[in-house]
């Protein structure tokens, strides 16, 4: 009992307890007096105990059913989570393989219509003249032009292969280069110091030589000024002879005679000088055609390998679809079986509930009291 007082004493608490007991006693007495069935006929203890035992049994059954349902639900959730994790991992692996396949075999430059969207189409297009003996050229067509580069594509392919080999070699040599870096830095510093010292010495020597040359030129000019009038005729004759010699050298030079040996680089035996190049030799043409046939064979082998890989991927995708379908059918059968068990259990519960209702109607609730029976009693307990 709650009292709206600021401070409660022991006497106040005792009085409040007495009032609460009296109120509870009055409520219990009123329940007993106004219960006509108990007051006139008494209680059926056997029936009440039987009802209590049946309700307790039903409660235990319900609790057990709830526990089984929760356990079954937890097991199903665990199985679903495990299956989802497995499918997620499997899907992730498939996506990784698919992305790798796309990056490796479905690049933009491998599309059939890539030539329509190629930004380097003009650079990669076929030249006007394929070779000196091109059948597309007529009688009046020009055949040879300075600076032509008909082997551009083949050279670029070889350069790419060489660059790829260089990159592989650089990856291997990177670790060795890292170990030798400190030693190379020291050697570089020593080389730079030696070079600077050498340059300083060369600069001093050049300055000294230049002064000597300037003095000698000044002396020579003074001498030449004195003999200039005497040497004009001789100089004119020498100039005419030099001009004739130059004309003869130009007429007999390798440029005009188109000597193929002139195009060979002195520093690199495998390199040609572009502005001196006069065409390929028969041996070089044979070697070029041989390499071209070899590249065609390698391309056909690569196509066969790609087709085989595509078939294997298609078979793998079909197997995965079949396995997923079997898993789904198995899960569907399990779900149907569990649903059937739940339906059977619900039917059993419905039968029991129907029997319980019939029992309550035919046994427990056979004595009906009319309204007039209750109206004959007073509404108070005193």
Secondary structure by P-SEA (a helix, b strand, c coil): cccccccccaaaaaaaaaaaaaaaaaaaaaaaaacccccccccaaaaaaaaaaaaaaaaaaaaaaaaaaaaaaaaaaaaaaaaaaaaaaaaaaaaaaaaaaaacccccccccccccccccccccccccccccccccccccccccccccccaaaaaaaaaaaaaaaaaaaaaaaaaaaaaaaaaaaaaaaaaaaaaaaaaaaaaaaaaaaaaaaaaaaaaaaaaaaaacccaaaaaaaaaaaaaaaaaaaaaacccccccccccccccccccccccccccccaaaaaaaaaaaaaaaaaaaaaaaaaaaaaaaaaaaaaaaaaaaaaaaaaaaaaaaaaaaaaaaaaaaaaaaaaaaaaaaacccccccccaaaaaacccccc
